[in-house]
Amino acid sequence: MTQSGTPLGDTKRTTLHRVPHKEVKDRAALYAILDTALVGHVGFVQDEQPFVIPVAIARDGDSLLLHGSKASRLFKILSGGVSCAVSVTILDALVLARSAFESSMNYRSAMILGRPEELDGDAKERAFEMLTDHLLPGRRESLRPTNAQEVKQTTILALPLDEASVKISSKFPADDEEDLAWPVWAGNIPIEHRYGVPIPDPRMTVDHPLPVYLKEWSEGRT
Ligand SMILES: Cc1cc2nc3c(=O)[nH]c(=O)nc-3n(C[C@H](O)[C@H](O)[C@H](O)COP(=O)(O)OP(=O)(O)OC[C@H]3O[C@@H](n4cnc5c(N)ncnc54)[C@H](O)[C@@H]3O)c2cc1C
């Protein structure tokens, strides 16, 4: 295992071989991806069969937090100390080249390898808060507090960000010179990630004004 704070992609398993110039070793780039994304895909093997399961994520320092029901197959297996991989991708643009072959995507992508540890006590309580603040920013103070039964029913795992890699693609089409005169539009189509207009729950019994932080959400996260 590498130490927290070491450069990314420093192990044999996380060194990029294909298009290595897209590798980013800066740990801040990993944090930026994890702090932007809401969902990661967790890969693990059960009885020789690989599975990949989407879950909500949040970062706390040098750990990635995952949470789920105690009854979940995924969380039972992961809390048993098995190795997993978590993949997190933010899609930034379609890159439209003059040929299908050269067309591609711009993205920010991270992969973390390791064995998650189950959190308990104060660490679990803090992780609940970190997850809520990441997934529902500005909302924690006004929500009904999580009760003891809900805490008991939930497994929270922390995956150390010790062994990780980041690959970022940010470019215009890489057409060959001889294709540049081909009579077709070429360029990038940015992909925006933003929240839409809030729709009130029909079961809301009191007429609540829309909080300021919810108006801010619609400004979007990238
Ligand atoms: C955006 C998003 C965020 C989520 N966040 C969380 C979270 O934070 N915590 C959490 O516990 N769960 C979350 N889920 C649900 C999660 O993907 C799993 O369904 C859940 O964790 C149960 O996993 P399991 O291995 O116990 O499921 P099981 O029911 O045991 O899985 C059995 C089989 O069902 C299928 N399956 C299970 N989940 C999915 C799926 N999501 N899509 C398609 N097929 C599936 C697969 O074939 C799987 O092998 C999220 C799902 C999505 C799409």
PDBQT file of the ligand as one rigid body, heavy atoms in Angstrom, charges set to zero:
ROOT
HETATM    1  C1  LIG A 301     -27.235   6.790  -9.119  1.00  0.00    +0.000 C 
HETATM    2  C2  LIG A 301     -27.340   5.677  -8.110  1.00  0.00    +0.000 A 
HETATM    3  C3  LIG A 301     -26.903   5.874  -6.818  1.00  0.00    +0.000 A 
HETATM    4  C4  LIG A 301     -27.022   4.854  -5.873  1.00  0.00    +0.000 A 
HETATM    5  N1  LIG A 301     -26.535   5.059  -4.617  1.00  0.00    +0.000 NA
HETATM    6  C5  LIG A 301     -26.561   4.061  -3.720  1.00  0.00    +0.000 A 
HETATM    7  C6  LIG A 301     -25.948   4.211  -2.445  1.00  0.00    +0.000 A 
HETATM    8  O1  LIG A 301     -25.380   5.258  -2.114  1.00  0.00    +0.000 OA
HETATM    9  N2  LIG A 301     -25.998   3.172  -1.605  1.00  0.00    +0.000 N 
HETATM   10  C7  LIG A 301     -26.594   1.993  -1.943  1.00  0.00    +0.000 A 
HETATM   11  O2  LIG A 301     -26.589   1.064  -1.122  1.00  0.00    +0.000 OA
HETATM   12  N3  LIG A 301     -27.153   1.810  -3.149  1.00  0.00    +0.000 NA
HETATM   13  C8  LIG A 301     -27.144   2.815  -4.039  1.00  0.00    +0.000 A 
HETATM   14  N4  LIG A 301     -27.690   2.625  -5.282  1.00  0.00    +0.000 N 
HETATM   15  C9  LIG A 301     -28.296   1.320  -5.568  1.00  0.00    +0.000 C 
HETATM   16  C10 LIG A 301     -27.156   0.347  -5.923  1.00  0.00    +0.000 C 
HETATM   17  O3  LIG A 301     -26.775   0.528  -7.293  1.00  0.00    +0.000 OA
HETATM   18  C11 LIG A 301     -27.536  -1.118  -5.726  1.00  0.00    +0.000 C 
HETATM   19  O4  LIG A 301     -28.737  -1.400  -6.401  1.00  0.00    +0.000 OA
HETATM   20  C12 LIG A 301     -27.701  -1.432  -4.237  1.00  0.00    +0.000 C 
HETATM   21  O5  LIG A 301     -26.568  -0.985  -3.500  1.00  0.00    +0.000 OA
HETATM   22  C13 LIG A 301     -27.879  -2.894  -4.004  1.00  0.00    +0.000 C 
HETATM   23  O6  LIG A 301     -26.688  -3.550  -4.354  1.00  0.00    +0.000 OA
HETATM   24  P1  LIG A 301     -26.583  -5.112  -4.132  1.00  0.00    +0.000 P 
HETATM   25  O7  LIG A 301     -25.284  -5.601  -4.668  1.00  0.00    +0.000 OA
HETATM   26  O8  LIG A 301     -26.826  -5.386  -2.689  1.00  0.00    +0.000 OA
HETATM   27  O9  LIG A 301     -27.831  -5.527  -5.017  1.00  0.00    +0.000 OA
HETATM   28  P2  LIG A 301     -28.453  -6.912  -5.335  1.00  0.00    +0.000 P 
HETATM   29  O10 LIG A 301     -29.920  -6.693  -5.364  1.00  0.00    +0.000 OA
HETATM   30  O11 LIG A 301     -27.908  -8.014  -4.479  1.00  0.00    +0.000 OA
HETATM   31  O12 LIG A 301     -27.874  -7.115  -6.809  1.00  0.00    +0.000 OA
HETATM   32  C14 LIG A 301     -28.257  -8.267  -7.525  1.00  0.00    +0.000 C 
HETATM   33  C15 LIG A 301     -28.161  -7.946  -8.977  1.00  0.00    +0.000 C 
HETATM   34  O13 LIG A 301     -29.105  -6.940  -9.302  1.00  0.00    +0.000 OA
HETATM   35  C16 LIG A 301     -28.604  -6.114 -10.327  1.00  0.00    +0.000 C 
HETATM   36  N5  LIG A 301     -28.471  -4.739  -9.833  1.00  0.00    +0.000 N 
HETATM   37  C17 LIG A 301     -28.232  -4.301  -8.579  1.00  0.00    +0.000 A 
HETATM   38  N6  LIG A 301     -28.138  -2.958  -8.553  1.00  0.00    +0.000 NA
HETATM   39  C18 LIG A 301     -28.342  -2.548  -9.828  1.00  0.00    +0.000 A 
HETATM   40  C19 LIG A 301     -28.383  -1.277 -10.426  1.00  0.00    +0.000 A 
HETATM   41  N7  LIG A 301     -28.156  -0.133  -9.720  1.00  0.00    +0.000 N 
HETATM   42  N8  LIG A 301     -28.608  -1.204 -11.742  1.00  0.00    +0.000 NA
HETATM   43  C20 LIG A 301     -28.835  -2.331 -12.471  1.00  0.00    +0.000 A 
HETATM   44  N9  LIG A 301     -28.789  -3.574 -11.955  1.00  0.00    +0.000 NA
HETATM   45  C21 LIG A 301     -28.546  -3.669 -10.635  1.00  0.00    +0.000 A 
HETATM   46  C22 LIG A 301     -27.260  -6.686 -10.727  1.00  0.00    +0.000 C 
HETATM   47  O14 LIG A 301     -27.418  -7.649 -11.730  1.00  0.00    +0.000 OA
HETATM   48  C23 LIG A 301     -26.827  -7.346  -9.429  1.00  0.00    +0.000 C 
HETATM   49  O15 LIG A 301     -25.842  -8.306  -9.592  1.00  0.00    +0.000 OA
HETATM   50  C24 LIG A 301     -27.586   3.610  -6.236  1.00  0.00    +0.000 A 
HETATM   51  C25 LIG A 301     -27.999   3.415  -7.552  1.00  0.00    +0.000 A 
HETATM   52  C26 LIG A 301     -27.859   4.420  -8.483  1.00  0.00    +0.000 A 
HETATM   53  C27 LIG A 301     -28.273   4.156  -9.909  1.00  0.00    +0.000 C 
ENDROOT
TORSDOF 0
